Structure formats: C-alpha cells, structure tokens
Amino acid sequence: MSLETTESSTSDIVIRVKGTTLHFSLRKFVVVTGLNCYSNRDDFGFDEDIPNKFIDQYFDGSKFIQKKELFVAVTDKIWGNENDEDAIKFANLYFIHEFLLSSVDTVTIPRLHFDLVESDRYRDYPWGLVAYEGLAKSLNKKLKPTGKFYMLHGMPLAIQI
C-alpha cells in the first residue's frame, strides 16, 4: 500500500493512499477531538523569573524536565497520599503529554505547561491547536512511500477515526 503526505502544512494534512487524496483540516480535527483550537496562545504568558512552586517542589527547580521524568513521578506518586490537589495537577500533565501531545519520552516539557497547570489556566489553552500542529509536522517529516514504521507526534488517534 502506498501511503504518503503531499502538500501538507500545519493548516491542512493531505495524505495519498492508493491513488486517493485525503484531506484532514484543523476544522475536522476539532470535530473529531472536541479540543480547543482557537484560543490565542499569546494570551497565556507567564513570568518565568517567578519560580514555579510545582517544579521547585517536585523536580528540584530543574530548568528541563523530560516526559519520562514526569511519568516516573506519576508512577511513584511523589505527591503523597494526602495531596489530592497536586495529584490532579500531575494527572493533567500526564494526560496532556501522553494523549494530546504524544511524543518520545525524552522530549522536554515546556515550562509553560507547568505554569498552565499550576495556575489552573490549562483548561482554556488551545491544546488542540498544539496537538494538530505536532501531528501535521510529524506526518510531513515521516510519512513517505518508502517508510515502513512511523512514530507520530501530536494526536494521531484523531486521524484514525
């Protein structure tokens, strides 16, 4: 089976399968996922000179936290038994990075994501747009007619529906 991306961009994913061209737009992504794709990311700025207490408390103030470190923290339940508020923050970060922004374990989690969860503003952030752009970039780089295996980023489940 011939499968490749052609003429794709971050606004429209175009895939050719056995001579048929399929289009998967941001609008279709929104319909399939229900995720916010239209909030302005510039509205979510944080002062990085102010320490993030979540990072300070659980990651020793590290500037770079990889996805695998977050997963170890979740697996080990480092927040303890009496801290439901932080357990929910960890669950949100885990969900965002395991399901919405699927990627390799060595990817560094942006400080912004910790700030969004810490401030509870993550609910309004356009995660759908971030996931769609990651998926489009990933497909453009990896989906070629000669390839056999692909590791996709973003939310590849959306194009399987």
Secondary structure, DSSP 8 states (H G I E B T S, - for coil): --EEE-S--SSEEEEEETTEEEEEEHHHHHHHH-----S-GGG----TTS--HHHHHHHTT-S-EEHHHHHHHHHHTTT-TT-HHHHHHHHHHHHIIIIISB--TT-EE-HHHHHHHHHTGGGGS-HHHHHHHHHHHHHHHH--TT-------B-THHHH-
